[in-house]
Amino acid sequence: MSALYEIRPYLSAHRIHRTDAPPGARHVEQHADKAIAEARLAILNRQAPKPKARPAVPSPAKVDAPTKSAELPLDVAPAADLSVLDQSLGAIATALGSGAHDAHLGELLEAEQNGKTRKGAIAMLESRIAEVG
């Protein structure tokens, strides 16, 4: 079996690289003492390289497909999209003016009061609640 690793000198140190690594590639280890570097090289060349761990991904056959019974009942309203509050005041004003968030204005106001507490955003939400009624 050919060597998997080799020692390459670098300034006053000895770096251990993979033999197939191009010049300038990241080293595996670096040691100041050449004897230590040679001992580690011998150990590394005796061991097979560790395979990179892959995240466990369930196979498509094991994944349960969503069923009709898993869907929300029709009488349950979806939760408010609070991401609109992460935007600037101008973007919030545009989003509120479009009327897309009118069904959740109370939830948005509560989230803003418990979050960033920006006076301008709270005033816009309160104004829109009064406007919509």
Backbone as a ProteinNet text record, in pm:
[ID]
protein_1_A
[PRIMARY]
MSALYEIRPYLSAHRIHRTDAPPGARHVEQHADKAIAEARLAILNRQAPKPKARPAVPSPAKVDAPTKSAELPLDVAPAADLSVLDQSLGAIATALGSGAHDAHLGELLEAEQNGKTRKGAIAMLESRIAEVG
[TERTIARY]
84.3	0	89.2	56.4	135.8	100	188	167.8	53.9	-28.9	-140.3	-98.6	2.5	45.7	195.8	240.8	383.4	414.8	541.6	585.7	639.6	593.8	644.8	697.5	821.9	875.3	808.5	786.4	729.6	795.6	875.9	954.1	1029.8	1002.5	1073.1	986.2	876.4	783.8	782.1	715.4	699.5	550.5	495.7	353.3	327.4	220.4	179	62.6	81.6	-19.3	-59.5	-176.6	-211.9	-121.2	-81.1	12.7	-48.6	-180.6	-245.4	-284	-249.7	-286	-195.6	-252.2	-171	-88.2	18.8	98.7	10.8	29.3	-49.4	-179.8	-210.8	-334.5	-322.9	-434.6	-440.9	-374.8	-294.3	-224.1	-313	-279.4	-353	-303.4	-172.2	-110.6	17.4	62.6	187.9	261.1	391.7	472	605.3	654.6	784.2	898.8	881.3	985.5	969.6	1075.8	1069.2	1043.4	1097.5	1076.8	929	862.7	719.8	641.5	677.7	608.7	624.9	744.2	766.9	689.5	679.7	602.3	454.2	402.2	261	237	334.8	323.1	311	390.8	384.3	248	194.8	62.5	-45.7	-40.9	-142.2	-137.2	-19.2	-7.8	-52.8	-53.2	-103.9	-255.8	-317.3	-462.5	-524.7	-641.5	-717.3	-779.9	-792.5	-854.7	-1000.1	-1044.2	-1182.4	-1275	-1383	-1478.3	-1553	-1586.1	-1660.4	-1801.1	-1846.8	-1980.4	-2085.4	-2183.7	-2296.4	-2415.4	-2492.6	-2611.5	-2710.9	-2776.5	-2873.9	-2995.7	-3023.5	-3138.2	-3230	-3352.8	-3441.6	-3470.7	-3483.1	-3512.4	-3654.7	-3682.6	-3817.5	-3925.4	-3891.6	-3991.5	-4034	-3945.4	-3975.1	-4047.2	-4046.2	-4110.4	-4260.6	-4333.7	-4479	-4533.7	-4615.4	-4677.9	-4790.6	-4805.7	-4914.8	-5049.5	-5140.3	-5273.3	-5372.4	-5491	-5595.1	-5630.9	-5623.2	-5659.3	-5555.7	-5433.4	-5329.2	-5343	-5429.5	-5446.9	-5528.3	-5515	-5590.6	-5738	-5823.1	-5965.5	-5991.3	-6097.2	-6125	-6159.8	-6210.1	-6249.7	-6132.3	-6012.2	-5895.1	-5821.6	-5806.2	-5737.4	-5586.6	-5511.6	-5366.7	-5310.4	-5196.2	-5133.2	-5083.5	-5067.6	-5021.5	-4876.8	-4844.8	-4708.2	-4636.1	-4558.1	-4491.8	-4365	-4325.4	-4202	-4213.4	-4334.7	-4351.6	-4294.1	-4291.6	-4240.3	-4088.1	-4020.8	-3874.6	-3826.2	-3917.6	-3882.2	-3872.6	-3833.2	-3825.8	-3967	-3976.5	-4107.5	-4176.4	-4098.9	-4157.9	-4216.5	-4146.2	-4196.3	-4318.8	-4320.5	-4437.8	-4558.4	-4536.6	-4646.3	-4702.4	-4615.8	-4660.7	-4739.2	-4688	-4755	-4891.3	-4899	-5028.3	-5125.8	-5075.3	-5161.3	-5220.3	-5154.2	-5205.8	-5327.5	-5345.7	-5460.2	-5438.1	-5319.4	-5292.7	-5286.6	-5262.5	-5246.4	-5361.4	-5471.7	-5582.9	-5643.7	-5641.1	-5702.2	-5619.9	-5494.8	-5405.7	-5346.1	-5413.3	-5357.5	-5336.9	-5429.2	-5415.9	-5293.5	-5271.6	-5155.1	-5025.8	-5026.6	-4907.9	-4877.1	-4982.7	-4963.5	-4906	-4961.5	-4912	-4766.1	-4731.8	-4593.7	-4497.7	-4539	-4453	-4436	-4543.2	-4533.1	-4444.3	-4441.2	-4358.1	-4219.6	-4197.1	-4069.2	-3988.2	-3976.3	-3889.7	-3948	-4078.5	-4152.1	-4117	-4120.8	-4097.2	-4225.1	-4214.3	-4331	-4401.4	-4321.8	-4381.7	-4459.5	-4405.9	-4475	-4602.3	-4594.3	-4713.7	-4820.1	-4779.5	-4875.9	-4939.9	-4861.7	-4917.7	-5018.7	-4985.6	-5076	-5204.7	-5191.3	-5310.6	-5396.6	-5334.4	-5406.9	-5481.8	-5416.2	-5479.9	-5595.3	-5578.3	-5688.6	-5808.9	-5784.1	-5893.9	-5957.5	-5875.2	-5925.1	-6010.8	-5965.2	-6036.9	-6159.9	-6147.9	-6262.4	-6267.5
-117.5	0	124.3	219.5	341.8	433.2	527.2	618.3	714.5	736.8	830.3	972.9	986.2	1116.7	1133	1258.8	1288.7	1414	1431.7	1550.3	1651.4	1775.5	1885	1992.4	2034.5	2138.2	2272.3	2348	2481.1	2569.8	2665.6	2752.4	2666.1	2678.1	2596.1	2480.2	2452.7	2347.4	2235.4	2128.8	2013.3	1984.1	1999.9	1980.4	1845.1	1781.2	1653.8	1681.8	1644.1	1664	1528.3	1522.3	1404.3	1404.2	1287.9	1280.8	1337.2	1329.1	1379.4	1526.5	1592.8	1733.2	1822	1920.5	2011.4	2102.9	2161.3	2255.2	2371.3	2410.6	2519.3	2474.2	2344.3	2293.8	2290.5	2285.5	2281.9	2154.7	2168.5	2054.3	1982.8	1857.2	1778.5	1809.9	1810.8	1842	1921.3	1990.2	2063.5	2043.8	2012	1989.3	2062.7	2115.6	2184.1	2083.3	1971.5	1869.8	1766.5	1745.4	1652.4	1509.2	1469.6	1333.7	1309.6	1409.6	1396.7	1387.3	1469.7	1466.8	1330.9	1272.7	1141.3	1031.8	1040.8	942.4	951.1	1072	1090.4	1044.4	1067.2	1024.1	871.8	802.8	656.9	608.4	672.7	634.2	662.2	779.3	815.1	722.6	683.9	597.3	454.6	414.1	282.4	279.9	392.5	399.8	441.3	385.6	429.2	564.5	652.9	782.2	763.8	848.5	840.6	893.2	820.5	872.9	991.3	1085.3	1201.2	1157.7	1205.9	1169.3	1238.4	1162	1218	1230.3	1335.1	1347	1236.5	1186.3	1079.6	1136.2	1081.7	1124.6	1003.4	1015.3	900.4	872.6	747.6	711.2	752.9	779.2	823.9	723.1	594.8	494.2	502.9	552.6	557.8	685.8	785.9	912.4	896.7	932.6	923.6	1037	1001.4	1102.6	1168.7	1299.9	1366.2	1317.2	1300	1252	1365.7	1344.3	1446.2	1474.7	1372.5	1391.8	1476.3	1488.6	1566	1715.5	1753	1894.6	1963.4	2094.9	2172.4	2171.7	2172.1	2186	2322.1	2331.9	2454.6	2572.3	2545	2654.7	2714.3	2656.9	2709.2	2803.8	2928.8	3027.8	3008.4	3030.9	3019.8	3129.5	3103	3200.7	3320.4	3430.2	3553.1	3538.3	3600.1	3601.7	3719.1	3688.8	3793.9	3844.8	3785	3828.4	3970.6	4018.8	4155.8	4255.2	4218.7	4308.6	4316.5	4226.3	4229.2	4331.7	4394.3	4486.9	4629.2	4717.9	4860	4917.1	5035	5097.8	5126.9	5165	5191.1	5065	4953	4826.4	4779	4805.5	4769.1	4850.9	4980.9	5067.7	5018.7	4978.1	4927.3	4797.9	4707.7	4579.4	4598.9	4690.5	4715.4	4783	4871.1	4940.1	4847.4	4735.9	4641.9	4565.7	4560.8	4490.5	4341.1	4292.7	4149.3	4100.2	4190	4150	4196.4	4240.3	4294.6	4192.6	4066.5	3964	3938.9	3982	3952.2	4077.8	4189.6	4314.5	4310	4248.2	4239.1	4157.3	4046.5	3962.8	4036.3	4110.1	4185.8	4295.3	4362.7	4468.1	4409.9	4297.5	4233.3	4190	4134.9	4091.1	4209.7	4321	4440	4499.4	4498.7	4551.4	4463.1	4334.3	4242.5	4224.5	4282.5	4264.4	4392.1	4451.8	4568.9	4694.7	4701.9	4817.1	4947.3	4946.1	5069	5152.2	5277.2	5365.1	5381	5396.7	5416.8	5295.1	5176.5	5054.3	5034.9	5061.1	5047.5	5147.7	5270.3	5371.8	5330.9	5276.2	5231.8	5118.9	5023.7	4911.3	4959.1	5046.7	5098.8	5180.4	5258.2	5336.3	5245.5	5139.1	5045.8	4970.7	4934.9	4868.5	4961.8	5090.8	5187.8	5208.9	5206.6	5228.1	5111.6	4989.6	4869.7	4846.8	4878.7	4868.4	4741.2
0	0	0	-83.5	-90.9	25.4	53.1	165.9	134.9	233.6	218.6	252.5	336.7	384.3	364.9	362	349.4	429.9	462.5	537.2	436.2	450.3	369.3	464.7	447.7	536.9	508.5	615.4	603.3	708.1	663.8	751.6	852.6	980.4	1079.4	1128.4	1058.5	1099	995.9	1030.7	942.8	933.6	813.8	793.8	729.5	774.9	717.7	624.1	497.4	393.5	336.5	274.6	195.4	72.8	26.1	-86.2	-213.4	-226.2	-348.1	-337.7	-227.7	-209.8	-294.9	-362.7	-443.6	-354.2	-406	-327.1	-279.1	-156	-99.3	-36	-42.1	16.2	168.3	233.6	380	431.3	534.6	592.4	693.8	722	819.4	959.9	977.2	1106.3	1082.7	1187.7	1181.4	1313.2	1304.7	1424.2	1410.3	1520.9	1520.7	1522.6	1590.6	1603.2	1491.7	1414.4	1302.1	1349	1464.6	1516.3	1547.6	1602.7	1632.3	1502.6	1405	1276.1	1208.9	1215.5	1155.3	1228	1360.7	1437.1	1401.1	1391.9	1354.4	1210.9	1122.7	983.4	975.8	1055.4	1056.1	1103.5	1205	1256.3	1152.2	1091.3	991.3	869.9	827.2	710.2	741	867.9	904.6	909	938.2	952.1	819.5	792.7	675.5	707.1	609.1	637.3	677.9	769.7	816.2	707.6	678.6	580.5	641	556.4	603.5	640.3	754.3	801.9	716.2	677.8	602.8	695.8	679.1	763.2	727.4	828.1	806	733.9	617.9	539.8	525	568.5	554.9	407.4	376.5	238.3	204.2	78	40.3	76.8	81.9	114.4	260.9	349.3	491.5	532.7	449	481.9	465.5	570.5	563.7	478.6	384.7	300.6	378.7	366.1	437.1	384.9	476.3	438	452.2	403.2	412.9	558.1	644.2	783.8	858	802.8	868	841	749.9	717.8	827.2	833.7	931	894.5	994.2	964.8	900	825.4	752.2	842.4	962.5	1050.1	1128.5	1116.4	1185.4	1091.4	1133.7	1051.3	1063.1	955.9	965	1054.8	1114.6	1203.7	1123.8	1193.6	1128.5	1083.7	969.5	918.8	984.8	1088.8	1166.1	1099.8	988.5	922.8	868.4	851	802.9	904.1	1032.9	1136.3	1137.3	1064.4	1056.6	954.2	882.9	775.9	829.2	740.7	776.5	790.8	850.1	869.3	735.8	636	504.3	442.8	458	404.6	482.2	612.9	693.1	648.9	625.3	580.5	447	356	225.7	242.3	327.9	349.5	415.8	512.4	577.5	482.6	399.1	303.1	198.8	171.8	72.2	123.1	255	312.3	329.2	297.3	305.4	449.8	544.7	684.6	773.1	712.9	790.4	886.3	852.7	937.7	1063.7	1065.5	1177.4	1240.3	1229.2	1280.6	1431.9	1504	1649.3	1689.8	1620.8	1649.9	1615	1504.2	1465.3	1567.4	1616	1715.3	1844.7	1888.4	2010.5	1994.8	1878.3	1854.3	1852.9	1795.4	1792	1932	2011.4	2148.1	2235.5	2209.1	2287.2	2225.4	2107.6	2038.7	2037.1	1918.1	1900.5	1963.4	1979	2034.8	1963.8	1832	1756	1758.4	1801	1812.7	1678.4	1572.1	1439.8	1393	1415.7	1374	1455	1586.5	1671.2	1628.4	1597	1552.2	1420.2	1326.9	1198.4	1219.4	1304.9	1330	1396.8	1497.6	1564.3	1468.4	1381.5	1282	1185.1	1141.9	1046.9	1113.7	1242.5	1315.2	1322.9	1353.2	1360	1222.3	1119.3	982.1	935.3	962.1	916.6	1000.2	1127.5	1215.5	1284.4
[MASK]
+++++++++++++++++++++++++++++++++++++++++++++++++++++++++++++++++++++++++++++++++++++++++++++++++++++++++++++++++++++++++++++++++++++

